[in-house]
């Protein structure tokens, strides 16, 4: 879901990433890929910490 939202933003607002360089968009893509395709290799503790520590700042 996050990937689709980021894709839509970049599709419709092409300057958004350049206008907001502090947003960790590359990390968000990587995190999404790891969670979706990592299957049982995903470290749920890292996902949980990311949600609680990093997501509120965005």
C-alpha positions as CSV (number, residue, x, y, z in Angstrom):
1,X,0.0,0.0,0.0
2,X,2.8,2.4,0.9
3,X,4.5,1.7,-2.4
4,X,1.4,2.5,-4.4
5,X,0.9,5.8,-2.5
6,X,4.6,6.8,-3.1
7,X,4.2,5.8,-6.8
8,X,1.1,7.9,-7.1
9,X,2.8,11.0,-5.5
10,X,5.8,10.7,-7.8
11,X,3.6,10.1,-10.9
12,X,1.3,13.1,-10.3
13,X,3.8,15.4,-8.6
14,X,7.1,14.7,-10.2
15,X,8.9,17.5,-8.3
16,X,7.8,16.2,-4.9
17,X,11.0,14.1,-4.1
18,X,13.2,17.0,-5.1
19,X,11.1,19.5,-3.2
20,X,11.2,17.3,0.0
21,X,14.7,15.9,0.1
22,X,14.5,15.1,3.8
23,X,11.8,12.6,3.3
24,X,13.3,9.1,3.2
25,X,11.5,8.0,0.1
26,X,14.3,5.6,-1.0
27,X,14.2,4.0,2.4
28,X,10.4,3.7,2.2
29,X,10.7,1.9,-1.1
30,X,13.3,-0.5,0.3
31,X,11.3,-1.2,3.4
32,X,8.2,-1.9,1.4
33,X,10.1,-4.3,-0.9
34,X,11.7,-6.1,2.1
35,X,8.4,-6.5,3.8
36,X,6.4,-7.6,0.8
37,X,9.1,-9.9,-0.7
38,X,10.9,-10.9,2.4
39,X,8.2,-13.3,3.5
40,X,9.5,-15.0,6.7
41,X,12.8,-13.2,6.6
42,X,11.2,-9.9,7.6
43,X,12.3,-8.8,11.1
44,X,9.1,-7.8,12.7
45,X,10.9,-5.9,15.4
46,X,12.5,-3.6,12.9
47,X,9.2,-3.0,11.2
48,X,7.5,-2.2,14.6
49,X,10.3,0.2,15.6
50,X,10.1,1.9,12.2
51,X,6.4,2.4,12.6
52,X,6.7,3.8,16.1
53,X,9.9,5.8,15.8
54,X,10.2,7.0,12.3
55,X,6.6,7.2,10.9
56,X,5.3,9.8,13.3
57,X,8.1,12.2,12.3
58,X,6.9,12.1,8.7
